[in-house]
Amino acid sequence: MKKSMIGAIATCFLFGLVPMQATARDYLLLVASDCGDAANKVVRDTGGQLLSAQPSNDGRTCIITVLVQGSGERPRKVTVRVPM
C-alpha cells in the first residue's frame, strides 16, 4: 500500500504534476493498514486463520475475526476488538 502511494507521488513529480491533497478516503486506508499488527497478534495468540481485519467506527480499535480449529470438530469463528 505505502509503496504504491510513494510510486504514484514519484510519478507525479517526474512528469511535473502536482499531487492533489489527500481525501478522507485516503485517511481511511491508512487507518485500515494499522489493523495489520493487531491482526497478526490475534492470529498468533489464537492459532487461528485470519478472516477479516477492519477498523472500528471509534477509530481506536480494530475488529478482528479468525477461524480457530478445534480438535476434530468444525472451526469456530472468533471475533475480537483490540487496540490499534
Residue pairs with C-beta under 8 A, 6 or more apart in sequence:
1 29
1 33
2 33
8 19
9 19
11 17
12 18
12 19
13 19
28 55
31 55
31 59
31 84
32 54
32 55
34 55
34 62
34 84
35 53
35 54
35 55
35 62
35 64
35 84
36 53
37 84
38 53
38 62
38 64
38 82
38 83
38 84
39 50
39 53
39 62
39 64
41 82
42 48
42 50
42 64
42 66
42 80
42 82
43 49
43 50
43 66
46 66
46 68
46 78
47 68
47 69
48 66
48 67
48 68
48 69
48 75
48 78
49 66
49 67
49 69
49 75
50 64
50 65
50 66
51 65
51 66
51 67
51 77
52 63
52 64
52 65
53 62
53 63
53 64
53 65
54 62
54 63
55 61
55 62
55 63
55 84
56 62
56 63
56 81
60 83
60 84
61 81
61 82
61 83
61 84
62 81
62 82
62 83
62 84
63 79
63 80
63 81
64 79
64 80
64 81
64 82
65 77
65 78
65 79
66 77
66 78
66 80
67 75
67 76
67 77
67 78
68 75
68 76
68 77
68 78
69 75
70 76
